[in-house]
Amino acid sequence: MNRAFLSGTSLVALLALACATSGQSGGMTPGPSGGMESLTKSLTGNLGVSPTQAVGGVGSMLSYAQGNLSPSQFQDITKALPGAQSSMDAAKSLGATSGTITDKAGLVSAFSKLGMSSDMLGKFVPIVSETISKTGGADLGKLFSGLF
């Protein structure tokens, strides 16, 4: 119970950091520019996951993308998703990842550590890809979704 509280507290701190470092005026508010807060709300609202699971899941997916894309492709993804590094840091602090994920088994394991099944990964993909498409273009969204 205390670990869950501390994890939630850590998540709030990481989200605040993401807001402060997103580079967008007004922080990370829902809207056409996207952002982690908007994506988190979409995932929690549509899939019924907790905010911790949403941010940790996105961070795990980004850690997988980092391990399977070229550095320039991954940089394009992170530019299209403000707060990307903070979500990766959150996945790490939640114990879902220990760094870059290079295979799908590692990604499924990360979701499992967050209390989600491999089926949930398939439900995250279109939502995260849509956010990336809105901010970085359809080709970038397709590149991301093609990883999964």
N, C-alpha and C positions, 0 to 999 in steps of 0.2 A: 504494500500500500504506500509506504514512504517513497519507494523507488518510482512509482507511478506519479506521485506528486512532484518529485524532483525532476523527473523526465518532462512533465508538463511545464514546470517552471523553466527548465532549460529550453524547451521549445519556444516558450513565450519570449525568452531573451534572444534566441536565435532569430525569431521572426521580427523582433524589434530591430535587430542588427540588419536584417535583410531590408527592412523598410528604410533604414538610415543610409544604406549603401546601394540602394537600387539605382540611383542616378536619375530618378524621375522626380520632377517637382510634385509635391503633395504626397510623396511616399508611395506605398503600394496599395492603391485603392482599386476596386473593381472597375473595369472599363475597357475600352478598346486597346489600351496599351498592355493589358494583361498584368502579370506579376504573380508572385507566389501567394499573396493573400487571396486574390481572385481565384486562382487555381485551387487552393485549399478549400475555399467555400464551395466550389463546383464539385470537387471530389467528395466532400463530406455530405453535401446536399443530395447528390445523385447516387452515391454508393453506400451511404450510411456508415462510413468509416470515421474514426475520430480524427481531429486535427493532427494529432501526433502520428497516426498511421498515414495520413495523407502526405504530410511533409516528409516523413521517413521513407515512404514508398516512392515519392518523386525523387528524393535524394538517391535512393538505391538505383532507380532507373537511370539517373544521370551518371552514377558511378559505372553502371554497365555501358552506357553510351561512351563514356570516356575510354573504356577498355576496348571498344570495338569500332571507333571512328578515328580518322586522322586527327591530329591536333587542330588543324584549321577547321575541320567540320565540327568538332566538339566546341571550339570557340564560337562558331556561328550559333550553335544550339544555346550556349550559355548567354550569349548576347540577346537572344530572342526570349529568354526566360529570366527576367530579373529576379535575383534571389537564389539563383541556381546553386552557387557555392554554399550559401547558408543552408540550403536543404540537404546538400551532400554532407556538410558538417553535422547537421542534425541526425542524419542516418547513422553516421559514425558514432555520435555521442549516445544514441539510443541502442547501440550494440548491433545494429542491423548489418553494418559493413565495417570493414577494417581498412578500406581504401578502394582502389579501382577493382571492379568486378569484370572478369574476362569471359565468363561462360554463363549460360542460362541457369545451370544448377546453382551457381552462386547467387544469382538474382532471386531465384525461387527461395533459397535459404534466407536471404535478407527479408523477403516478405513474410516468411514463416516466423522469423524472430520478432517481427512487428505484430504478430498475431493474425496474419492474413494468409489465405490459401493461394495457391498458384492460379486459381481461377480469377482471383481479384486482380492479378497482374494484367490479364486480358481485358479487364474492365477499365483499368487505369489508362491503357495505351491510347484509346481514341480521345479521351478527355485531355490528356497531356499533349498529344499530337495536335489537337485542334487549337490549343493555346499557343503552341509554337507556330502553327500555320498563320494564326492571326497576327502575330508579332514579327515573325521572320519570313513569312511567305509559304505558299503551299508546298514548294519543293523541299523546303527544310522540314516541314511537318511530315512529309512522306519519307524523307531520309530517316527521321527519328522513328516513325512507326514501323518502317521496314526492318529495324533491328530486332523486333519482337515477334 
